[in-house]
């Protein structure tokens, strides 16, 4: 039987500073964690993919898709809360998997997280580009349509002719700008982050409040459009596929788990932060989707990644659309920054463990950032943003996130039996029921995603396994240390 190489919990605690002189100060309250979660969750998914999920999959019943996705997040969030209070180190689900299921699974989830954060940043960048075009057009500034669409998309000109896109240049440029900030080590202050959160939440609440009285009830009929005969296009299969698509919207609540080491009373505050942010955002999302599909028929959002702009035009407050779009653009930049930062953190952790070349864990002598990783993913993510449609990158992010959640749920279940006496600041209730339901819900949403999304995930994972067997397995510090010890 092949030996399973796990990263010892003592190593992880030492890395976290729990057993050293340099321990992070515990300052975060439950309210601050909720705010952190809301700031991470509200982003491109809500302002772009919600309209696409309604138009292509669920119709007005996209509100039900949000509820299904939230249930999956709740089960997974409870599991994240236990792990984050138990293993408070960088690397998120990659680190959790390394401690519970061994190096092979850790590699798979780490490689998956790289995909999740990378295509997540690309999705936000594409949506940012769409809203920028909408914003500039109101001032009679029109960017060439060939330079704001991928080669797989078409655009209609004013004269009615149709042209093919060449590349989404603004999306690539915003990735370049955010990567440059990360290389230089620029980080937003707590005040700036709070202002961005207030701004994004304010946009959602303003849209709901102003749009509610102009809802046209006829737009909700039928609430669940009849299935077209194609799996995932309306009907209940469309609702479930829509849940898999809008699952991207909830990407960000797991950011809270990375703050466990800096949280006061994590046993109490971690579950409040994770579940509290989920509850608040789910309520906002349902109300947002209800107003959006009430202002305009769901078919109006087809092929449009800026549904807020489409919906607000159905009200007398069209003058507010520019203010709302400007707020969205500002909020998006912070989401892109966080996604790129999270991706490089995972890549950095994998390189430190020897699974990737040391060059990717090298720190810039002046800026003290993993600048080579930043440059690599600036190119990689920039190419995705420039040449891949938003539907494709959005679904790739969703399936990557769902796979990460499945492994975290399985990890909690396994560790309860393999390490029952390990210290836990917070314990997931009703084990194994909660992890099993988390696995079932997330796998269910994965199964309802299109087959081509699965194909891309398989290809990405195949590339990762080649790298692991050709390099990572030979240079693993954990594997080599145990080999020497034996």
N, C-alpha and C positions, 0 to 999 in steps of 0.2 A: 504493500500500500504506500502510495506516494506521501512524503512528509509535507505537512502544511506549515508554512512559515508565517507565523503571526508576529506582529510587532508588540513586544512586551508592554503591558500597561505601565510598568515602572519607567520605561523609556519615555512614554508619552507624558507622564506626569512631570518628569524631569524637564522635558522640552517646554512644558507649559509654564515652568517657573514655580510649580507647587513645592518642589523640594530644593529650590535654589534661593539665592539671595535676591534675584530680580523677579519679583512677582507683580503682576499688573494690579493697579489699585482698583478695588471694587467700589464703583461710584454710581452705576446705572440703577435707576429705580424701575418699578414695573411700568409706570407711565412712560418713561423714556424708552423702554423696550417696545412698547406698543407703538410709539411714534416712529421708532426706527423701522419697525415692521411695516407700518403703513407707507412710509417713505419708499421702502424697497419694493412694495407690492404694486402701488399705483404707478403705472407707466404706459409703455407702448401697447401692451396687450389690451388694456381697456379702451384706449383711444384709437385703436386700429383694428385689432382682430375681432373685437366684439361685433362690429358691423359686418365683417366678412363671414363670421360664424352664423350670424342671422341670415345673411343673404344666401349663403351656400348650403347650410346644413339644417338649422333649427327654426328659421322664421322668427316670429315674435316669442316663441317658446325658448329662445336663447336664455331667458331668465332661469328656466329649469336647468339648462346646461351649466349655468353658474353655480346653482345649488349642488348638483352632482359633483362638480369639481371641488367645491368647498368641503363636501363630506370626505372626499379622498384626502384633502389637505389636512383636515382635522385629525384623522387617524395617524397620518404621517407626522403631523406636528407634535403629537404626544410622544411619539418615538424619538423625534429629534430632541425634544426637551430632556428626555432621560440621558441620551448620549452626550448632549452639550454640557450637562451638569456633571457628567462622569468623566468625559475626556475633553477638557476645554483647551484644545490646541488648533492650530491652523490646519487646513486641508479638508474640513467639513466631512462629508460622507466618505471620502477617500480614506481619511484617518480612521474613522469608525470601522470601516470594512477591514482595514489592515489589522486592527486589534481583535476582531471577532471572527472573520472568515478567511483570513490569510492573504498572502501577497497577490495571488492570482486574481481573486475577486477585487482586491484593492486596486490593482492595475486597471481592471475593467471599469470600475466606477470612476477612478481618476481620469481615465481617458474619456469616459462618458461626460464627466463634469466639464472637461475642456471643451467638448462639443457644445454642451448646454450653455455655458457662459459665452462662448465665441459666437454661435449663431443667435443667441439672445441679444448680444450687442448689435449684431448685424440687423436683426429685426427692428430694434429701436431706431437704428440709424436710417433704415429705409422709411419708416414711419415719419421720422424727423424730416426727411427730405420731402415727403408728400405734403406735410403741413407747411414747410417753408415755401413750396411752390404755391400753395393756396394763399399764404400770407402775402407774398410778393405780387401775385396777380391782382390783388385789390388795389395796388398802387400802379397798375399797368406795367409791371415789370414781368416779362415772360421769359423764362429760361427755355432753351431749345428742348423740345420734348424728347429728342433722341438722347439727351444727356441727363434725363431724370427718370429713365426707365431702363430695365434690364433688357438684354437681347431677346429674352423670352416673352416680352410684353409688347403691346402695340399702343399707340396713342392717336387720338383723332385730332386733326388740325381744325382751325376755324373754317376752312373752306370745305370741310367734310372728308378730306382725304385722310388716309391712315398711313402712319409711318411706324417702322420698327425701332425699338430702343437700341441704343449702343451700349450705354452704361449709366448707372445712377451715380453721377459725379458728386452731388452734394452729400450723399450717404457716405461715400468713400472719404470725402474731405473731413467730415465731422469725426470719423474714426481716427483719422490722422491727427486731428487737433487734440482729441482726448488722450491718445497714446502719447503725444508729446508732453502733455501735462503730467501723465503718470511717470514718464521717464525722468522728468525734472523733480519729481517728488512732491508736486503740488497737491495739497489735500484741503478740502473745504473745512472751515471751522465749524464748531457746533452751532453757532448762530446761523451760518449760511445754510447748513443742512436743515435746520428747523424751519427757516424761511421757505426753502424749496418744498418741504413737506406741506406747510400751510398753504403755499401757492397751489400745489397739485390738488389737495383736498378741497380747497376753495373753488377751483375750477369745476370739480365734479358736483359740489353742492350748488353752485351757481347755475350750472346747466340743468340740474334737477328742478331747482326752485323756479327758474324762469320758464322752462319748457313744459312744466306740468299742466298749466292751464290751457295750453294749446294742443294737447293731445287729441288726436282724432280717433275715436273708438273703432271706426271702420278699419283702421290699420291693423287691429288685432284679430280680424276675421279672415281666414281661420287662424286660431291661436297656434295650433299645431298643423301646419300644412300637410296635405296628403303626400305620402312618399311617391316619388316619381317612377318607382320601379328600380331605381339604382340605390344600392345600400349606402346609407349615410346622407342621402339627399332628402331631407325632411322626414316627417313621421318620427317615431320613437328612436329609430336608428340614427336619424339626423340629430336628435337631442343628445344622444350619447356621443356621437362623433363631435358634435359641437362642444361637449364637455372636454373632450380630449384636446380640441383646438384652443379653447379659452383657458385651459389649465395653465397656459403660458402666463395668463394674467396674474396668477398667484405666485409666480416665480419671484422670490424675494423674502418670503417669510422665514425661509431657512437661514437668511443672513443673521437673524437674531441668535441662532444657535452658536454662531462664532463669537458672540459677546458674553458667553457664560462666565468666562474668567474675570470679566470686569463688572459683574452684576452683584449687587447686594442681595443677600438671601436668595440664591438661585433656586432653592427648593420651592419657594413661593413665587418669585418673580418671573422665572423662565416660562412656566406654563401660562401665566397671565399674559406675558408679552407675546408669546406665539399664538395662543388661542384668542386673546383679546384683539390682536391686529387682524386675525382671520375673520372674526365676527364683525368688526367694524367695516372691513373692506367688503365682505360678502353682502352686507346690507346696502352699502353704497353701490356696489356693482349691480345688484338686482334692480334698484331704483333707477340707476343710470340706463340699463338696458331697457327697462319698461318705458321710460320717457323717450329714449332714442327710437324704438320701434313704434311708439305711439305718434311721434311727430312726422315720421315718413314711413311709407310702406317698405318692408324689409328688402324688396327687390331694388330699391333705390341705392342700397349700399353695395350692390354687386360690383366688384372690380374697383371699389373705392376704399383706400386705406385711411381716409380722413372722415369717418362717419360723423364726428361732432360738427364739422363744418357743414355737412349735408343736412343734418337735422336742424341746426340752429337757423338755417336759411328759411325754414318753415315757420318761423316766429317773427314778430315785429322787431326783435332785438338783433337784427343782422349786424348792426353797428358794433355789437359786443363780440361778434365772432373773431374780430382781429385781436382783441384783448385776450380772449380765451386761447386762441392759437398761439399768441406770443408766450403766454404762460406755459402752454404745453411744450413749446420749443425749449424754454429754459429748463423745465422739469426733465425733459428727455436727456439733456446733456449730462445731468447727474446720474441718470440710470445707466447710460452708456459707460460713464466713468466707473461706476460700481461693478458692472458686468466685466469690464476689462480688468479691473483690479482683482476681482474674485477668480477670474481665469488664471491670471499670472500667479496668484497665491497657491492654487492647486499645482500648477506646473512647477513652481518653486519647491513645494513640499516634495513632489515626486523626484525632482532632481537631487534634493538633499538626501533622500533615501537611496540614491544611487540608481534609480530606475530609469532616469534620463541623464544625458550628459551633464557634467558639472557646469558647463558653460551657461546653462539656463538657471543656475542658482548663484551665479556670480553677481556681485553687487557693484554698481557703479561707484568708483572711488570718491566722486564729488557729491552725487545726488543720493547715493545709498539706496538705489532701487535696482530690481532685477531687469536692467535695461535691455539685455539681449532678448529676453522673453517678450518684453514689450514690443520690440522691433519686429520679431517674428510674427506675433499675433496682430500687429498693426497691418502687416501685409496680408496675412491669412484672412482676417475678419474684413479688412477693406475690400478684398476681392469678392468675398461673399456678398457684402453690402452693395457692391457695384454691379454684380452680374447675376444675382439670384433673386427671383421674385419673393415678395414678403410672405406669401402663403407657404412657400416651401420652407423658408428658414423658420417661420413661426411654428410649423408642425414638427420640424426637426428639434427645436428647443423643447417643445412639449414632450416628445417621446424620450428625450434625454433626461428631462426632469423627472418624469414618471419612473424611469428605470432607477434613478438615484433613490427615489422615495421607496421603491420596492426593496432595494438592498438595505436601506436604513431600517425598515420595518423588520426584515428578516434578521438583521444584526441584533436588534433588541431581543428578539425571541431567542436567538441562539445564545446570547450572552447571559440571559437569565438562568439558563441551564448549565452553561460551561463555566461561568464565574458568578455563582449566586451570592457570594459573600463580598464581592467588590463594592466599595463605597459608592453610593448613589445619592446625590443631593435631591434628585427628583426621580420617582419611579412611575413609569407608565402604568396606568390602572388597567385592570382586566386583561392581563397577559395570560394566555396568548390571543384572546379575542380581538383586542385592538390591533396588534400587528397583523393578524390574519386578515382582518377586514381592510386594513390599509393596503395589504398586498393584493387582495381580490379587487378592490376598487380601482387601484392604479393599473393593474394588469388589464382589467376590463376596459378602461379608457384607452390603453395602448392598443388593444385589439380592434377598437373602433376607428383608429387612425388609418388613413389610406395605405395601401400596400407599398406604394413607392416610398413612403416615409420609413417603413420598416426596412426596405431595401437599402436606403441610404444609411440607416443606423448599422445594418449588418456590414456594409462596405467599410464604414468608418471603424467599426470594431475589428474587422479583419486586418486593416492597416495597423491598428494598435497592437494586435497580437503578434504580428510580424516584428514590430519594434521591440516588444517585450521579450520574445524568444531570442532575437538576434542581439539585443543589447541589455535590457533591464534585468533579465534573469541572471546574467553573468556578473553584473556589477552591483547587485542588491547588497546593501550593507547588512540588512537583517540576515539574509541567507548566508553571506560570507562569515558573519560573526558566529552564527550557530554551527557552521561547518568547522570553524577553527576550534570552537568550544567542544565539539564532539570528538 
